């Protein structure tokens, strides 16, 4: 096989695209268990190399979530999918180091997403609330115990960034307000319960942040925990849910590729606002330099 050809490997748990060159080894991995089939990757892919299968719903429950497939003949391993995936399902490495080509060439930004823990505020009486609230098992509280197995001190809160989806569930759960979370995606979610089929909870089953729950026989929405991935919208059989992304927090970049992706992931209005904001900033900078 010709050197540089992208090889596709697929298992039950993952899908891998690999390219070996003389000095560089590219690896793009899709971890199935993290993927919700939200479609953000497909929307942003400049090569249209990502396809989605539809979800399977039986008796109102999610029987099979949407699945992602990668076309090795179209993909150029740019890594945009690894940048914008809200659930960390895509991972990209070059020579076994986490690197994303479009970020390395400064043609695409990284998303601004943060989780910070003020460990000095943590107290043993918290009952490990942040760890218990996390829907992704991304937090592990390291504690000190006495001889009766009572927690006497919180030593550390470990955060697994490969699992964290920045849903903010840990933030209000902490009784000492020791955790702050910054979501990369901004937006809103609407649910028209009048359209919901009786006993259907497919949206609840697919939601990675538990922003949707069944309460008193109806679907309840917790917008503050929504990561605006749109997975619920994809699986809803009656279009009862609408997700609108109003912005994406990201590092500075000057790139047509980013502007195109931003328009697809949000709206033309959001894209125009960002361009105008950049133009105003550039103008102020020029005026400051000549004054």
Backbone torsions as a table, in degrees:
resi	resn	phi	psi	omega
1	UNK	NA	141.6	-176.5
2	UNK	-63.5	134.2	178.1
3	UNK	-60.6	137.0	-180.0
4	UNK	96.0	-9.1	177.0
5	UNK	-68.5	136.9	179.0
6	UNK	-80.9	123.8	-179.0
7	UNK	-102.1	134.1	179.9
8	UNK	-106.0	129.7	176.8
9	UNK	-127.3	137.6	-176.6
10	UNK	-137.1	135.1	174.0
11	UNK	-129.3	-178.9	178.3
12	UNK	-65.0	-30.7	-174.4
13	UNK	-97.5	-21.4	-174.1
14	UNK	-152.5	164.3	174.0
15	UNK	-131.9	129.0	-173.4
16	UNK	-128.7	132.9	169.7
17	UNK	-111.3	130.9	-174.3
18	UNK	-132.6	136.6	175.0
19	UNK	-132.3	125.9	179.1
20	UNK	-110.8	122.8	174.8
21	UNK	-114.1	-177.7	-178.1
22	UNK	-59.5	-44.8	-175.5
23	UNK	-119.0	-4.0	-176.9
24	UNK	-133.8	142.4	-179.6
25	UNK	-125.0	109.7	-178.2
26	UNK	-96.8	137.5	179.4
27	UNK	-141.3	118.9	175.0
28	UNK	-114.3	120.1	-175.8
29	UNK	-117.3	138.4	172.2
30	UNK	-112.5	116.1	179.8
31	UNK	-90.7	109.7	-171.6
32	UNK	-57.2	-40.8	-174.0
33	UNK	-66.9	-23.3	178.1
34	UNK	-87.5	-19.6	-174.2
35	UNK	-80.1	131.8	176.8
36	UNK	-103.8	-3.9	-176.4
37	UNK	70.0	31.1	-175.8
38	UNK	-67.8	-27.5	176.1
39	UNK	91.6	0.0	178.4
40	UNK	-59.0	-40.1	179.8
41	UNK	-62.7	-42.1	-179.7
42	UNK	-66.3	-38.3	179.2
43	UNK	-64.5	-37.7	-174.3
44	UNK	-88.3	-18.6	-174.5
45	UNK	-62.6	118.0	-177.7
46	UNK	-72.6	-15.3	-178.4
47	UNK	-103.9	0.8	-177.1
48	UNK	52.1	43.2	-176.4
49	UNK	-94.1	1.4	-176.4
50	UNK	-116.7	128.0	179.2
51	UNK	-121.0	150.9	179.9
52	UNK	-119.8	140.0	169.8
53	UNK	-94.3	157.2	-178.8
54	UNK	-79.4	154.1	177.0
55	UNK	-71.5	155.6	175.0
56	UNK	-111.9	123.1	-178.5
57	UNK	-117.6	129.2	178.5
58	UNK	-128.8	127.6	178.7
59	UNK	53.7	37.7	176.0
60	UNK	80.9	1.0	-179.3
61	UNK	-117.9	153.8	-178.9
62	UNK	-75.2	111.7	179.6
63	UNK	-87.4	-37.4	177.8
64	UNK	-148.6	124.8	-179.2
65	UNK	-74.5	160.4	176.4
66	UNK	-59.2	145.5	179.9
67	UNK	-119.9	149.6	-179.3
68	UNK	-99.7	138.4	174.0
69	UNK	-126.7	143.1	-179.0
70	UNK	-111.1	132.8	178.4
71	UNK	-92.9	107.5	-176.4
72	UNK	-65.4	-24.2	-179.9
73	UNK	-76.7	-22.9	-179.1
74	UNK	-101.0	-34.1	-175.2
75	UNK	-65.1	137.6	175.6
76	UNK	-113.5	14.3	177.9
77	UNK	55.4	42.3	178.5
78	UNK	-72.0	-30.9	177.2
79	UNK	92.4	5.4	-180.0
80	UNK	-58.5	-38.9	179.2
81	UNK	-60.5	-34.9	179.5
82	UNK	-72.4	-26.4	178.4
83	UNK	-73.5	-46.1	-167.1
84	UNK	-98.4	-4.8	179.6
85	UNK	-62.7	121.1	-176.1
86	UNK	-76.2	-11.7	-178.2
87	UNK	-117.8	14.0	177.1
88	UNK	60.9	30.3	-178.3
89	UNK	-74.7	-27.1	178.6
90	UNK	-98.6	136.1	175.5
91	UNK	-132.2	136.1	-176.2
92	UNK	-125.3	132.6	176.0
93	UNK	-133.8	151.5	171.3
94	UNK	-126.4	120.8	-174.7
95	UNK	54.0	41.5	175.8
96	UNK	69.8	8.0	176.1
97	UNK	-106.9	139.3	178.9
98	UNK	-63.8	106.7	179.1
99	UNK	-146.2	144.6	179.7
100	UNK	-123.1	117.0	-174.2
101	UNK	-50.9	-45.8	-177.1
102	UNK	-67.7	-26.1	176.2
103	UNK	-79.1	-40.5	179.3
104	UNK	-61.2	-35.5	-179.9
105	UNK	-88.6	2.5	178.9
106	UNK	60.0	31.0	175.8
107	UNK	-100.5	-0.2	178.5
108	UNK	-151.6	142.8	-178.8
109	UNK	-83.6	172.0	165.7
110	UNK	-99.9	151.4	179.5
111	UNK	-80.9	142.9	178.4
112	UNK	-88.7	110.3	178.9
113	UNK	-142.8	129.3	-173.7
114	UNK	-137.6	148.2	168.3
115	UNK	-139.8	122.8	-176.1
116	UNK	-126.4	139.9	179.7
117	UNK	-121.9	122.7	174.6
118	UNK	-88.8	88.6	-171.8
119	UNK	-61.1	-25.9	179.8
120	UNK	-66.2	-18.6	179.0
121	UNK	-87.5	-17.4	-175.5
122	UNK	-67.7	137.2	179.5
123	UNK	-128.2	153.2	-179.1
124	UNK	-62.8	-18.9	-177.4
125	UNK	-80.4	-1.2	-176.0
126	UNK	-71.5	-16.3	-178.7
127	UNK	59.8	32.0	177.5
128	UNK	53.5	43.3	-172.9
129	UNK	-59.6	-39.6	-178.5
130	UNK	-64.8	-41.8	179.9
131	UNK	-64.7	-41.2	-179.3
132	UNK	-68.7	-33.0	-176.1
133	UNK	-80.1	-22.7	-174.6
134	UNK	-66.4	121.5	-179.1
135	UNK	-79.8	-6.4	-174.9
136	UNK	-115.4	5.7	-176.7
137	UNK	54.7	39.6	-177.9
138	UNK	-92.3	-9.9	-178.3
139	UNK	-114.5	136.1	175.2
140	UNK	-132.7	117.8	-179.0
141	UNK	-92.0	120.9	178.0
142	UNK	-94.1	124.8	-173.1
143	UNK	-124.2	163.3	172.4
144	UNK	-110.8	134.0	-177.9
145	UNK	-122.1	156.6	175.3
146	UNK	-93.3	-172.5	-175.5
147	UNK	-66.6	-17.9	177.9
148	UNK	-98.5	13.8	177.6
149	UNK	68.6	19.3	174.5
150	UNK	-85.6	140.7	179.0
151	UNK	-74.2	123.5	-179.0
152	UNK	-107.9	-19.5	-178.5
153	UNK	-160.8	142.4	172.6
154	UNK	-91.4	116.5	-176.2
155	UNK	-88.1	-38.1	-174.2
156	UNK	-164.2	150.1	171.0
157	UNK	-119.1	106.7	-179.4
158	UNK	-84.9	136.6	-178.8
159	UNK	-119.2	121.0	176.8
160	UNK	-89.5	101.4	-174.7
161	UNK	-70.7	-15.6	175.9
162	UNK	-77.6	-16.2	178.9
163	UNK	-106.6	-30.1	-174.2
164	UNK	-63.9	130.4	178.3
165	UNK	-111.1	8.8	173.4
166	UNK	56.8	46.4	-177.0
167	UNK	-85.4	-13.1	179.0
168	UNK	78.8	7.0	-178.9
169	UNK	-63.1	-33.5	-179.3
170	UNK	-71.6	-28.4	-173.2
171	UNK	-61.8	-56.4	178.8
172	UNK	-74.6	-19.0	-179.9
173	UNK	-69.2	-29.6	-178.3
174	UNK	-71.2	118.6	-177.8
175	UNK	-70.5	-15.2	-177.8
176	UNK	-105.4	7.6	-178.9
177	UNK	51.6	44.3	-176.6
178	UNK	-90.7	-8.3	-175.4
179	UNK	-118.2	134.5	172.5
180	UNK	-126.5	137.2	-176.6
181	UNK	-128.2	136.5	175.0
182	UNK	-113.4	118.5	177.5
183	UNK	-81.1	141.9	176.4
184	UNK	-77.8	-33.1	-178.3
185	UNK	-100.6	134.2	176.4
186	UNK	-110.0	148.7	179.5
187	UNK	169.3	-158.3	-179.7
188	UNK	-150.7	158.0	179.1
189	UNK	-131.1	135.5	178.0
190	UNK	-124.5	141.7	178.3
191	UNK	-131.5	123.6	175.3
192	UNK	-98.7	94.8	-174.9
193	UNK	-64.2	-20.4	179.1
194	UNK	-66.1	-24.6	179.6
195	UNK	-89.8	-12.0	-176.1
196	UNK	-66.7	126.3	174.7
197	UNK	-62.9	149.1	-178.9
198	UNK	-59.0	130.2	177.0
199	UNK	63.7	18.1	177.0
200	UNK	-86.2	132.7	178.4
201	UNK	-140.2	30.3	-179.3
202	UNK	-59.6	-38.3	179.9
203	UNK	-64.3	-37.6	178.2
204	UNK	-66.5	-41.2	-178.0
205	UNK	-64.3	-34.5	-174.5
206	UNK	-90.0	-20.3	-173.2
207	UNK	-64.6	119.5	-176.8
208	UNK	-76.6	-17.9	-175.2
209	UNK	-108.9	3.8	-177.9
210	UNK	57.3	37.7	176.0
211	UNK	-79.9	-11.4	176.3
212	UNK	-120.3	131.5	179.9
213	UNK	-142.0	153.5	174.3
214	UNK	-88.5	119.0	178.9
215	UNK	-132.7	123.2	-179.4
216	UNK	54.6	38.9	176.2
217	UNK	80.6	2.0	-180.0
218	UNK	-127.2	158.6	178.1
219	UNK	-81.6	126.4	176.8
220	UNK	-107.6	142.7	-177.5
221	UNK	-111.5	130.4	175.0
222	UNK	-115.4	87.3	-174.1
223	UNK	-56.7	-34.3	-176.3
224	UNK	-63.6	-19.9	-179.4
225	UNK	-103.8	-3.1	-178.2
226	UNK	-72.5	136.2	177.1
227	UNK	-101.4	5.6	174.1
228	UNK	57.5	37.9	178.1
229	UNK	-76.8	-29.3	178.9
230	UNK	88.0	7.6	-179.7
231	UNK	-62.0	-37.4	179.7
232	UNK	-64.3	-40.3	179.0
233	UNK	-63.5	-36.9	-179.2
234	UNK	-66.1	-37.7	-174.2
235	UNK	-92.4	-13.3	-177.4
236	UNK	-64.4	122.6	-176.9
237	UNK	-76.7	-11.5	-176.2
238	UNK	-122.6	13.0	-179.9
239	UNK	53.0	42.2	-179.4
240	UNK	-85.5	-11.2	-177.4
241	UNK	-117.2	139.0	175.4
242	UNK	-131.2	130.8	175.8
243	UNK	-110.5	130.4	175.5
244	UNK	-125.2	113.5	175.0
245	UNK	-85.3	126.2	-176.6
246	UNK	-104.0	-6.6	180.0
247	UNK	178.2	162.9	177.2
248	UNK	-136.1	125.0	177.9
249	UNK	-78.3	128.9	-175.9
250	UNK	-154.3	163.7	177.7
251	UNK	-75.0	164.4	-177.6
252	UNK	-67.1	137.2	178.3
253	UNK	-157.6	146.5	175.6
254	UNK	-116.2	98.0	-172.1
255	UNK	-157.0	132.1	174.1
256	UNK	-68.4	-31.0	179.3
257	UNK	-62.4	-40.5	179.5
258	UNK	-68.1	-42.8	-179.7
259	UNK	-60.8	-41.3	177.6
260	UNK	-62.7	-45.3	179.7
261	UNK	-65.6	-40.6	-179.6
262	UNK	-60.6	-42.6	179.1
263	UNK	-62.6	-41.1	-179.0
264	UNK	-69.2	-35.6	-175.7
265	UNK	-85.2	-22.1	179.9
266	UNK	-119.6	-95.8	-179.7
267	UNK	-163.9	161.3	176.0
268	UNK	-58.0	-35.4	-179.6
269	UNK	-64.4	-42.8	178.5
270	UNK	-64.8	-41.0	178.2
271	UNK	-60.7	-45.2	-179.8
272	UNK	-63.6	-41.8	179.6
273	UNK	-60.2	-40.3	-179.7
274	UNK	-67.2	-41.9	178.7
275	UNK	-62.4	-43.1	-180.0
276	UNK	-65.4	-39.6	178.9
277	UNK	-63.6	-40.9	178.3
278	UNK	-65.8	-38.3	179.7
279	UNK	-65.2	-41.6	178.5
280	UNK	-64.7	-41.8	178.6
281	UNK	-62.2	-43.7	-179.6
282	UNK	-63.7	-40.6	179.6
283	UNK	-65.1	-43.4	178.5
284	UNK	-61.9	-38.0	-179.5
285	UNK	-65.4	-41.9	179.6
286	UNK	-64.8	-44.3	179.6
287	UNK	-62.3	-39.9	179.5
288	UNK	-64.5	-38.1	-178.0
289	UNK	-69.4	-33.4	-177.6
290	UNK	-92.8	-9.2	-178.3
291	UNK	-88.5	NA	NA
